[in-house]
Amino acid sequence: MFSGIVKGVGLVVERTDFGADRRLVIGTAGVPLGALEIGASIAVNGACLTAIELGADRFAADVSAATLAVTTLGRLEAGARVNLEPSLKLGDPLDGHLVLGHVDGVGRVTAVRSDGRSRVIEIEVPPGLERYVARKGSIAVDGVSLTVNAVDGRRFEVNVVPHTAAVTIIGEYAPGTAVNIEADLLARYVARLQEGR
């Protein structure tokens, strides 16, 4: 479980394919992830991965074919920058919203514009995912907890303050950027309950 408050940006150091699976080695220099252990959960661009090897300022994680199919992790090459967040511990502050690290699908940035010192990012979600997106609801974009400000069909807008743009990869977004989307936990359960009626 995560809060969607990214601790910093890491770097893909290595990428190794094993058939349909992949191993990523992520450099973490300067990112305050705390004392990681083998088996620790770390959100990489919002996808929960398990640390299988630890080194000085790096960790390795295996990524299954199922995860590669529904996230942007399969597109990452060596040198790619990624948002990182360690899992929550009991008693940690919950400054964002509850994020599971279970990506629902890949969205696409359709517009970026300035609004004062902030940036407004418009994102289009895959068909079917729009039912979980609500104005003033929470959403995780590449693992970042954001508030939805407007919804129009499959597109929604979020406002990104300068701090968030500076400490995450969101500052690099441009039209066409692929992003991991995780819908709000409550929205998923409410939608599922309504299906049964």
C-alpha distance (Angstrom), angle and dihedral (degrees) to the residues before:
residue distance angle dihedral
M1 . . .
F2 3.80 . .
S3 3.80 138.3 .
G4 3.80 100.3 -137.6
I5 3.80 91.1 -116.1
V6 3.79 102.0 128.5
K7 3.81 114.0 -144.2
G8 3.79 95.5 -155.2
V9 3.78 148.0 -53.6
G10 3.79 122.3 -71.1
L11 3.78 131.4 -171.4
V12 3.80 130.8 -123.2
V13 3.81 102.8 -119.7
E14 3.81 99.4 175.8
R15 3.78 138.3 8.0
T16 3.80 120.7 -165.5
D17 3.79 124.8 -179.6
F18 3.81 121.6 -144.8
G19 3.79 104.0 -175.0
A20 3.80 105.7 -71.5
D21 3.81 92.9 -10.8
R22 3.78 129.0 75.4
R23 3.79 137.6 -155.9
L24 3.79 118.9 -146.0
V25 3.79 125.1 -164.5
I26 3.80 109.8 -157.0
G27 3.79 123.6 -162.0
T28 3.79 112.3 -139.5
A29 3.82 103.8 -177.9
G30 3.79 109.9 156.2
V31 3.82 95.0 4.3
P32 3.84 111.6 121.5
L33 3.81 100.0 -135.0
G34 3.81 95.5 149.7
A35 3.79 123.9 -133.6
L36 3.80 104.2 -24.5
E37 3.78 122.1 -160.8
I38 3.78 132.8 -167.7
G39 3.80 105.9 -80.7
A40 3.81 94.3 30.3
S41 3.80 117.4 144.0
I42 3.79 115.9 -124.2
A43 3.80 125.5 178.8
V44 3.80 110.4 -132.6
N45 3.81 109.0 -169.6
G46 3.78 85.5 -22.8
A47 3.82 97.4 -51.9
C48 3.80 115.1 117.7
L49 3.81 109.9 -125.1
T50 3.80 130.4 177.4
A51 3.79 119.8 -126.4
I52 3.82 107.3 -126.1
E53 3.82 97.7 169.9
L54 3.79 131.2 25.3
G55 3.77 129.3 -159.3
A56 3.77 138.3 161.4
D57 3.81 104.1 -55.8
R58 3.81 94.6 -14.7
F59 3.78 145.2 75.5
A60 3.79 135.1 -166.8
A61 3.79 125.8 -137.0
D62 3.78 133.5 -179.3
V63 3.81 116.5 -130.3
S64 3.80 117.6 -154.7
A65 3.79 125.0 -137.7
A66 3.82 88.4 -111.6
T67 3.81 91.6 57.4
L68 3.81 92.8 43.6
A69 3.82 88.9 53.7
V70 3.82 96.4 56.7
T71 3.82 102.6 32.5
T72 3.79 140.3 54.4
L73 3.82 91.2 -113.0
G74 3.80 91.0 98.3
R75 3.81 89.2 62.0
L76 3.79 95.3 54.7
E77 3.78 117.2 114.0
A78 3.81 129.1 -173.4
G79 3.79 107.6 -72.5
A80 3.81 95.4 32.6
R81 3.81 115.5 137.4
V82 3.83 117.0 -129.0
N83 3.81 137.3 -172.4
L84 3.82 113.1 -115.4
E85 3.79 131.7 -160.7
P86 3.83 128.3 165.0
S87 3.79 118.0 -137.2
L88 3.79 119.7 -88.5
K89 3.78 119.9 -98.1
L90 3.79 122.8 -149.2
G91 3.80 106.8 -82.8
D92 3.83 96.1 23.6
P93 3.81 114.0 133.5
L94 3.79 115.0 -99.5
D95 3.79 99.7 -142.0
G96 3.82 97.1 158.6
H97 3.81 122.7 27.3
L98 3.80 133.8 -74.0
V99 3.80 107.5 -71.9
L100 3.80 120.4 -177.4
G101 3.78 99.4 -166.5
H102 3.82 89.2 -122.8
V103 3.79 103.5 129.4
D104 3.82 113.8 -146.0
G105 3.78 96.6 -161.1
V106 3.77 148.7 -46.7
G107 3.78 118.3 -76.5
R108 3.79 128.9 -168.8
V109 3.80 128.2 -131.1
T110 3.80 107.0 -123.7
A111 3.82 100.9 176.3
V112 3.80 141.6 7.9
R113 3.79 122.5 -168.0
S114 3.78 138.4 163.8
D115 3.79 121.5 -108.1
G116 3.78 107.4 -177.8
R117 3.81 105.2 -57.0
S118 3.80 91.7 -24.8
R119 3.79 130.5 81.5
V120 3.78 125.1 -128.7
I121 3.80 111.2 -146.0
E122 3.81 120.3 -164.3
I123 3.81 115.5 -158.4
E124 3.79 131.9 -174.3
V125 3.80 116.8 -147.9
P126 3.82 127.2 -152.1
P127 3.82 117.1 -90.9
G128 3.81 112.2 -75.8
L129 3.79 95.8 22.7
E130 3.82 93.5 85.4
R131 3.81 90.4 77.4
Y132 3.83 88.5 71.6
V133 3.81 95.5 51.6
A134 3.81 117.2 90.6
R135 3.79 132.6 174.2
K136 3.83 109.0 -98.8
G137 3.79 89.4 11.4
S138 3.79 125.5 122.1
I139 3.79 126.0 -100.8
A140 3.80 134.2 172.0
V141 3.81 116.6 -134.0
D142 3.81 112.6 -171.9
G143 3.81 85.2 -19.6
V144 3.81 95.7 -52.8
S145 3.82 116.2 128.0
L146 3.81 107.7 -128.9
T147 3.80 138.3 168.2
V148 3.80 118.2 -121.4
N149 3.82 108.8 -126.7
A150 3.81 100.5 -180.0
V151 3.80 137.9 8.6
D152 3.81 127.4 -159.8
G153 3.79 113.9 171.6
R154 3.80 107.8 -63.2
R155 3.81 92.6 -10.1
F156 3.77 128.1 85.2
E157 3.80 136.1 175.6
V158 3.79 131.3 -136.1
N159 3.79 129.1 -174.7
V160 3.81 115.3 -133.2
V161 3.81 118.2 -159.5
P162 3.83 119.2 -143.0
H163 3.83 94.1 -103.7
T164 3.82 93.0 55.3
A165 3.81 91.6 46.3
A166 3.83 89.8 50.8
V167 3.83 99.0 48.6
T168 3.83 99.4 39.4
I169 3.80 136.2 46.5
I170 3.82 89.9 -102.7
G171 3.80 88.9 93.3
E172 3.83 86.9 67.0
Y173 3.81 96.3 54.3
A174 3.79 119.4 123.9
P175 3.81 132.3 165.9
G176 3.80 107.8 -64.9
T177 3.83 96.5 29.3
A178 3.82 110.9 141.1
V179 3.82 113.7 -133.4
N180 3.80 136.6 -174.4
I181 3.80 113.1 -115.7
E182 3.80 125.9 -159.5
A183 3.78 116.0 -177.8
D184 3.77 121.1 -139.8
L185 3.79 112.2 -80.5
L186 3.81 93.6 -127.5
A187 3.82 92.7 49.8
R188 3.80 90.4 56.7
Y189 3.80 94.1 51.4
V190 3.81 94.4 44.3
A191 3.82 90.2 51.0
R192 3.80 91.1 48.6
L193 3.80 92.1 49.7
Q194 3.80 90.6 50.9
E195 3.81 90.7 52.7
G196 3.80 89.3 63.0
R197 3.80 93.3 58.7
